[in-house]
Amino acid sequence: MFDVVAILHWFGPFVLVGVFLIIFAECGLLIGVVLPGDPTLFTAGLLAATGAINTELWLVCVAVTVAAVLGNICGYWIGAKIGPPLFNRPNGRLLHQGQVEKTRRFFKKHGPRAIILARFIPLARTLITMVAGVGGMDRRTFLRYSMIGAVLWATGVTLLGGLLGQIPWVAANVDTMLLLMLFAIALATIVPMIGEAVRKRRKRKLA
């Protein structure tokens, strides 16, 4: 597990730049799949609120939200650029145009909700932006819901870290709180998916 506190302190006076780059990369570049997005947001908020870093909490919130949106735009652009050459190959077995059509249908039906929910799922928030670009999701719709998701996730988790950071026990047990936060996020995203799957299965049985 990444020692996020040590990473942020390593950036020194450029900690805000470091946080920005981590969130940008996780939201738009393939290398982002190994970066600690949620812990970075939570820890940055906590350190800003307690004065451990010389950056105001509101400025951290603005920076991470902008980074999340710009990262998504970058990921969408990459997907839109690399998608056609990969999927239009006539002899492609794993990658073919039929998969693009399925992706387009998916984003036409579930795109807005998927873009928002994926923000709270590690790996998914990195890949879904590129997949949206490959699938040709409407750019305005993508940007609109990307911004909504960025505010809910980036600003929300950062503020959570800032608020909980005011509690002495939390400030003294950052690693434990990060684990609890990741567990809570996983639970909040997986349970609705399981519920939806069960609902669909029951609906098929009754049909």
N, C-alpha and C positions, 0 to 999 in steps of 0.2 A: 504493500500500500504506500502511496506517495505521502511524504511528510510535507503536507501543504504549508504548514507554518514556516518550516525551514525554507521552502521554495520562495515564498513571498518575502521573507526577510532577506533572501539572497539577492533579490532585485534592488534592495536598498531604497534609495530615493526615487527609483523608477518602478516602484511596486505597482502603481496604477497601470503603467504600460505593460508590465508583466501579466497582470490580471486580464487586461484587454486582449493581449495576444493569446492567452490560454483559452479564453471563451470564444474568441474569433475562430481559432483553429478547430476547437471541438465542434463548433456549429457549421463549419464549412469545408474542412480539409480532412482527407482520409487519415492523416496522422492524429487527428483529434480523437479517434476511437480509444487511444491509450491515455488521454489526458483526463485529469480529475476535475471535471466541470462543476458538479454539485459541491464537493468539498471546497473548491476554490471560492465559489460564491459565498458559501456559509462562513468560511474562515475570514475572507476579506471583510465581510460585514461585521463580524465579531471584532476583528482587530481594529477596524476603523472606529467602531462604537466605544471601545475601551481605550482608544488613544495609543495603541501599540504601534500603529503606523500613522504617519503624519498626513492623513487624507480624510477629508470629510465623508461621512456615510452617504450623503446625497450625491456626491460626486462619483463615488464608487458605483452607486445604483445607475446613474446616467451612463457611465463608461461601459459597464457590463451589458446594459440593455442595447446600446448602440453596437457593441461588439457582436452580440447575438444576432442582431438583424443583419449586419454587414456580412457576418459569417454565413448566414443562410443564403443571402444573395449570391455570394461567391460560390457556395455549393450548388445552387440552382444553375448558375452559369456554366459551371464545370459539367454538370449532368447534361445540360442542353447541348454543349459542344461535343462531348465525347460519345453521347448516346447514338446519334445517327450513324457514325462510322462503325460502331460496335455491333449494332443491331441490324444494319442493312446488308450485311454480308450474305450472299446467296447460299453459301455452304455452311453457314453457322448452325451448329447443333444445339449448343447450350444457349447462345444468344441469337435471337431471331426476332423479326418484326412482330410476330404474334405476341410476344411478351410485352412489347411496347404498347400494343393495343389493349392488353389486359391492364397494364399500368395506367393508361389513360382513362379507362373506364373506372378504375379504382379511385383515382384522384377526382374524377368528375362527380362521383357519388360520395366519397368519404374524405376528400382532400382537406377541407378546412378543419374538421375535427382531428384528422390524423396529424396535421402540422402542429396543432396546439398540444395534443396529448404526447407526441413524440418528444417534446421539449423536456418532459420529466422522465424519460427513459434513456439511460446511457446507451451509447452505440446507435440507438434508433434516431436520436436527434442529429447525429453526424451523417447518417446514411440517407435519411428521408428527404433531405433537401436536394441531394443529387438525383435521387429517384424521381422527385417531382420535376426536375429539369428534364430528365430522360423521358418522362411521361408527358411532357408538354403541358403541365398544369398552367392555367391562366395566370399570367404574371401578376396582374393586379390583385387577384384573389390570393395568390401565394404571399405577396408582400403584406397584404392586409392582415392575414392570419399569422404570418410570421411575426409581425409587430405585436399582435395581441399575445402570442405565446411568449415572446421575449419579455414583455412586461410581467406576465404572470410568473414566469420561471426565474429569469435573471434578477429582476427587481425583487420578486417575492422571496426567493431563497436568501438573497443578500440582506434584506430587511429582517428576515427571520434570524439570521446570524447576529445582526445588530441588536435586536431586541433581547434575544436570549443571552447575548454577551454581557448584558447588564447584571445577570445573575452570577454571583461569585463562583458557585459550584461549576456552572457551565464554562466560565472563563478558565477555570483551573483544570477542566477535563475535556479539552477540545476533541481529542481522538474519540472518546466515548460518545460525545454528542454527534460527531460525524457519522459514526456507525449507526446510531439510532436514527439519524436523519435519513441516511441511505435506506435503511430498513423501512422507514415510514413511507418514503417515496415509492419504493418497490411495491409495498403493500397497497398503496393508494392507486397504483397503475395496474397491478395484476388482478386484484379482486374484481374491478369492473369488467375486465376482459373475460374472466372466468364466468361471471354472471351473465354476460352477453352470450357466451358460448352455450351455457346451460339453457338459456331462454330459447335460443335458436333450435337446440336439440329437442326440447319439449314441443316447440312449435311444429317441427317436422314429424314428430310422433303423433301429434293430434291431427295432422293433415291427412 
